């Protein structure tokens, strides 16, 4: 499949899909914080990434 075919499909159907999906998506504010830390799990060091919005909820 040619990439231009996919591009045309996205341009044609994208707005309609967004209208249908936006009904189900919870809106958030526009500020996000990304936290990156290095932790040890089962003796191996790994990166832990967290993304939270400005007003975190529990």
C-alpha positions as CSV (number, residue, x, y, z in Angstrom):
1,X,0.0,0.0,0.0
2,X,1.4,3.4,-1.0
3,X,2.0,5.9,1.8
4,X,0.0,8.5,-0.1
5,X,-3.0,6.2,0.0
6,X,-2.8,6.1,3.8
7,X,-2.4,9.9,3.9
8,X,-5.5,10.5,1.8
9,X,-7.5,8.0,3.9
10,X,-6.4,9.9,7.1
11,X,-7.3,13.2,5.6
12,X,-10.7,12.0,4.5
13,X,-11.8,9.9,7.6
14,X,-9.7,11.6,10.3
15,X,-12.1,14.4,11.2
16,X,-15.1,12.1,11.3
17,X,-13.3,9.7,13.6
18,X,-12.2,12.5,15.8
19,X,-15.8,13.7,16.2
20,X,-17.0,10.3,17.3
21,X,-14.1,9.6,19.6
22,X,-14.0,13.0,21.3
23,X,-17.4,12.2,22.9
24,X,-15.7,9.4,24.9
25,X,-12.4,11.1,25.7
26,X,-12.1,12.9,29.0
27,X,-10.8,16.5,28.5
28,X,-7.8,17.6,30.5
29,X,-5.9,20.8,30.9
30,X,-3.0,21.5,28.6
31,X,-0.2,21.3,31.1
32,X,1.6,18.0,31.6
33,X,4.6,17.1,33.6
34,X,7.0,14.3,32.6
35,X,9.0,12.6,35.4
36,X,11.9,10.3,34.5
37,X,13.7,8.4,37.2
38,X,16.0,5.4,37.4
39,X,14.9,2.5,39.7
40,X,16.1,-0.9,40.6
41,X,13.7,-3.8,39.8
42,X,14.7,-7.4,40.6
43,X,18.3,-6.3,40.7
44,X,18.2,-4.6,37.3
45,X,18.3,-0.8,36.8
46,X,15.4,0.5,34.7
47,X,14.0,3.9,33.7
48,X,10.5,4.8,35.0
49,X,8.6,7.4,33.1
50,X,5.5,9.1,34.5
51,X,3.3,11.7,32.9
52,X,0.8,13.6,35.0
53,X,-1.3,16.6,34.3
54,X,-1.1,19.8,36.3
55,X,-4.0,18.9,38.6
56,X,-3.4,15.2,39.4
57,X,-6.4,13.2,40.7
58,X,-6.2,10.2,42.9
